[in-house]
Amino acid sequence: MGTARAQVNGLDLESAAELNFGHCFEPNPVRPMKRYYLPLIAALALALASCGGGGASGSIPNAPPARGTLLQPPPEFLSTLTISALLTELELPINQLLLTVSSAPLCDILFYHIQYETVGGANEATSASAVLMVPTGPGTNCTGARPIVLYAHGTTTNRTYNMSDLQNAETISLAALFASQGYIVVAPNYAGYDTSTLPYHPYLIADQQSKDMIDALTAARTALPLASLATVKDDGKLFITGYSQGGYVAMATHRAMQAAGMNVTASAPMSGPYALAAFVDAVFYGQVNGGATVSSTLLLGAYQTVYGNIYANATDIFEPQYATGIQTLLPSTTPRSQLYAQGKLPEFALFSLSPPAPAFAAITPPAQPSNLAEVFALGFGNGNLLQNSYRLSYLQDAQAHPDGGFPTITTGMPAAAPQLSWRQALQKNDMRDWVPAAPVLLCGGDVDPLVFFFNTQLMQGLLGCAGALGAGQRARSGGGGNRQ
């Protein structure tokens, strides 16, 4: 596995060492590791300060609770994960790599499930849930005032997804790398998952996903002094991080908190599709990422639900065999393997093997860059998800109104005036429109087959040009190889 890092706005090796998570910042590339470990190691080089809470609910009769309201005070206590039990988990073969990169646990961990008021993608009132991990024990890291890590998880199709489940790889990683070291952890499940009443998930809708994160944090801060057995309190320091979809959500959250005047000292978004408009353009230009049938279905379903103008009929974009029910297909309680077997979704083929026009034969599929050509080729085949006619319309719009970051880097910014509704929505949710006032660390795999590394490179370049890049800092790249 190769890694590449971009350090932005003053985050340095000393900050990483202070948190005992310097692996991603050393000059040599880290050893190969599972895909979900990279952000949890890199993201820990943060030094954040306080973030504001939510307001009190109003007195309007029948009005829903205010955003961020804790819906079941006191929070539901689930279990205690002791140091010895955590070590037992880490010694399992599946967690051996995590064991090698994590420090020795210092604290037991109290697990709480919290439910809170938030909003959907159209600002409709709804609820969501999160896990609250609270360190406990006699050590100085486990009592008194402690910092908070606010973590955004990666893409999942599982409607019942719950970050309090220790069988979840992200959960055990958060426990080992953060909570057992004395950090209070807040990890939302997102609206549309677990106990949420929202019937869809607002996937990669920046405004909603950032509100969801802020509301979870507000509810967690309310829950902490009410939590049974807890002996710690919030010291006002906040660590915002996340991976893949969560990397995007972490950046959107930092941006939203900064805009609202809420203090953020630093964040560490990891491997996120920040340059969202350029990323989807790259997919339509033939650079189909792994998992594209899933991410496209989630993205189109969310955008159609929230904006209502992506298509008039599902068959405008989707092949007829998949169109019925596609808008609400994901997330689902049906395993993805069964959805493939039932013919509701193709596993790999996003596009047809036939070029949408002769001019696009060379990118159906593309052969360059050669180290990802095999991944791109999987996205083309029989039984493809998206209509060739829609791919043609998209490419024609991309040519007429090119993104400044792909296929040629010009301004690095999204297209100024795309005409296609989906490209307009992608532009609206692209992250290339802000300059952080606080340190940001970017980290990603340089041959990532799921979220292409140019997302990180474009953001690092734009932040550097805007003066947000610390003196003497630059992107670093390790060796080659796909992340797993």
C-alpha positions, -999 to 999 in steps of 0.1 A, spaced: 0 0 0 12 35 -7 2 64 13 4 101 6 -2 130 29 -8 166 26 -2 187 57 -21 220 57 -21 251 78 5 242 105 -1 206 116 33 190 122 51 159 134 52 171 169 14 173 170 12 137 158 37 126 184 18 143 212 -11 120 204 10 89 198 -2 85 163 28 96 142 28 66 119 12 84 89 35 114 92 69 97 92 90 102 61 87 65 52 54 50 40 35 30 66 32 -8 62 3 -22 43 -30 -21 62 -67 -25 57 -84 4 40 -104 15 71 -73 19 93 -56 46 73 -77 76 84 -79 64 120 -41 66 122 -36 97 102 -65 116 115 -52 117 150 -27 144 144 -51 171 155 -51 198 181 -86 211 183 -104 235 206 -139 240 217 -169 238 195 -203 254 204 -234 236 215 -270 238 205 -298 260 216 -327 253 238 -360 242 222 -386 268 216 -421 270 231 -441 268 200 -469 242 205 -464 210 186 -430 222 172 -404 195 169 -376 196 194 -347 219 185 -318 205 165 -293 187 187 -318 179 214 -310 147 233 -342 126 228 -338 100 256 -321 116 286 -302 101 303 -283 83 274 -288 46 271 -259 27 287 -249 -3 266 -218 -19 281 -183 -14 294 -154 -25 273 -125 -32 297 -89 -30 288 -85 -67 289 -116 -73 267 -103 -48 242 -69 -65 241 -87 -98 235 -105 -82 205 -72 -68 192 -55 -101 194 -81 -116 169 -65 -123 135 -87 -97 118 -74 -70 142 -37 -79 142 -27 -50 121 -47 -26 143 -29 -40 173 5 -32 157 -4 5 151 -23 13 183 -8 22 217 -15 1 248 -50 8 261 -50 31 291 -87 32 299 -118 11 300 -146 24 278 -183 31 286 -205 27 255 -237 48 253 -263 50 225 -278 84 220 -307 96 199 -310 132 189 -331 156 168 -317 167 135 -329 175 99 -330 157 66 -317 170 33 -347 193 28 -344 206 64 -373 183 74 -373 174 111 -361 139 118 -340 119 143 -307 102 142 -284 83 165 -248 80 175 -224 61 198 -209 79 227 -177 63 240 -165 76 273 -131 66 288 -131 56 325 -106 43 350 -82 54 376 -55 68 352 -51 105 346 -61 100 310 -94 84 320 -109 110 344 -115 147 346 -116 170 316 -110 152 283 -111 161 246 -137 150 221 -132 131 188 -161 136 164 -159 109 138 -177 104 105 -180 69 91 -176 56 56 -202 45 31 -225 16 40 -256 2 24 -268 -14 57 -299 5 69 -293 -9 104 -257 3 106 -248 12 142 -214 25 154 -220 11 188 -216 -25 174 -181 -38 184 -182 -62 154 -180 -30 133 -143 -25 122 -146 13 125 -159 9 160 -131 -13 173 -106 10 156 -121 41 173 -121 23 207 -84 12 203 -70 44 189 -91 71 206 -114 61 235 -89 37 252 -64 66 251 -86 89 270 -106 106 243 -144 110 244 -157 97 211 -189 108 193 -196 88 161 -230 95 144 -247 67 125 -262 95 102 -298 103 94 -314 74 75 -296 47 95 -301 27 127 -331 42 146 -334 73 124 -369 81 113 -357 95 79 -367 72 51 -336 79 30 -300 89 36 -288 124 24 -256 110 9 -229 136 3 -253 165 8 -229 188 26 -254 210 44 -274 182 59 -244 159 68 -226 188 86 -258 196 105 -261 160 115 -226 159 129 -230 192 148 -263 180 162 -248 147 173 -220 167 191 -245 189 207 -266 160 220 -234 142 232 -224 172 252 -258 172 268 -256 135 274 -222 134 290 -230 149 324 -261 127 325 -244 95 317 -243 69 344 -209 58 356 -191 85 336 -164 104 355 -151 126 327 -162 159 313 -157 178 281 -126 200 282 -137 220 251 -111 205 227 -126 189 196 -111 165 171 -130 162 138 -121 134 115 -136 108 92 -128 85 63 -141 81 27 -177 94 28 -167 104 64 -137 123 51 -161 145 30 -184 148 60 -156 158 83 -145 186 59 -181 198 54 -185 199 92 -153 219 97 -165 243 70 -200 247 85 -186 252 120 -162 278 108 -190 296 89 -211 296 121 -183 310 142 -178 278 161 -142 272 172 -122 245 153 -85 244 158 -79 216 133 -95 187 114 -82 157 95 -105 146 67 -93 114 51 -97 100 16 -129 119 9 -145 129 -24 -140 166 -16 -138 176 -53 -171 159 -58 -180 175 -92 -146 166 -106 -147 131 -92 -181 123 -109 -168 139 -141 -139 115 -140 -162 85 -136 -182 96 -166 -149 100 -185 -144 63 -179 -124 63 -147 -150 43 -129 -141 38 -93 -146 6 -73 -181 4 -58 -195 29 -84 -229 12 -88 -235 16 -50 -222 51 -47 -240 63 -78 -273 48 -66 -269 64 -32 -260 97 -47 -286 99 -73 -313 87 -49 -304 113 -23 -301 142 -48 -334 133 -65 -352 131 -32 -338 164 -19 -336 185 -51 -363 168 -72 -349 177 -106 -322 152 -113 -346 133 -136 -382 134 -146 -384 96 -148 -359 71 -134 -354 56 -169 -340 90 -180 -308 78 -162 -312 42 -152 -316 12 -175 -353 0 -173 -344 -32 -156 -332 -13 -125 -354 18 -126 -383 6 -106 -377 14 -69 -341 26 -75 -345 59 -58 -352 43 -24 -332 11 -29 -303 21 -7 -297 20 22 -314 -13 27 -319 -41 53 -312 -65 24 -275 -75 21 -258 -61 -10 -251 -97 -22 -288 -104 -23 -295 -72 -42 -271 -83 -68 -285 -118 -69 -321 -105 -72 -310 -83 -102 -318 -51 -84 -283 -37 -89 -253 -48 -110 -222 -55 -89 -197 -37 -112 -211 -25 -145 -219 12 -143 -217 18 -181 -222 -1 -213 -192 -15 -232 -206 4 -263 -193 40 -265 -221 65 -262 -206 82 -294 -176 73 -316 -156 102 -300 -157 84 -267 -145 50 -278 -110 55 -262 -126 61 -228 -150 31 -229 -130 20 -209 -98 41 -207 -64 24 -205 -47 52 -186 -35 56 -159 -24 20 -163 -22 13 -126 -60 17 -123 -70 5 -157 -82 -28 -144 -104 -11 -119 -119 12 -146 -126 -18 -169 -147 -35 -142 -171 -6 -145 -181 -15 -181 -201 -45 -191 -234 -61 -199 -263 -54 -176 -250 -19 -169 -268 4 -145 -268 38 -163 -282 46 -197 -257 52 -225 -278 82 -236 -274 98 -202 -237 92 -202 -236 110 -235 -255 139 -222 -233 141 -192 -201 141 -212 -214 167 -236 -222 190 -207 -187 183 -192 -171 192 -225 -191 224 -229 -187 234 -192 -154 218 -181 -144 214 -145 -112 232 -136 -98 201 -119 -105 173 -144 -96 162 -170 -72 191 -173 -63 212 -143 -69 249 -150 -85 268 -121 -88 237 -100 -124 248 -93 -158 233 -103 -174 243 -136 -189 278 -134 -222 271 -151 -230 234 -158 -264 229 -174 -271 193 -165 -291 191 -132 -269 164 -116 -237 184 -124 -254 215 -109 -261 195 -77 -226 182 -76 -212 217 -79 -234 228 -50 -220 201 -28 -183 204 -39 -159 213 -11 -136 235 -32 -151 268 -20 -135 275 13 -103 284 30 -99 270 66 -90 293 93 -76 264 114 -51 236 106 -63 208 83 -45 176 76 -53 156 45 -43 120 41 -51 94 14 -39 65 -6 -21 75 -38 -36 46 -57 -69 45 -40 -94 26 -63 -125 38 -45 -119 76 -39 -93 88 -63 -63 106 -47 -68 136 -70 -95 147 -46 -69 152 -19 -44 167 -44 -68 193 -57 -78 204 -22 -42 205 -10 -33 226 -41 -62 250 -36 -55 254 1 -18 260 -6 -26 287 -32 -50 304 -7 -23 306 19 -37 279 41 -6 257 36 19 260 63 54 271 54 77 244 42 48 218 40 39 199 8 22 167 -2 42 136 4 37 103 -14 47 68 -4 52 38 -26 27 24 -51 0 -2 -46 -37 -2 -41 -52 2 -7 -73 -28 4 
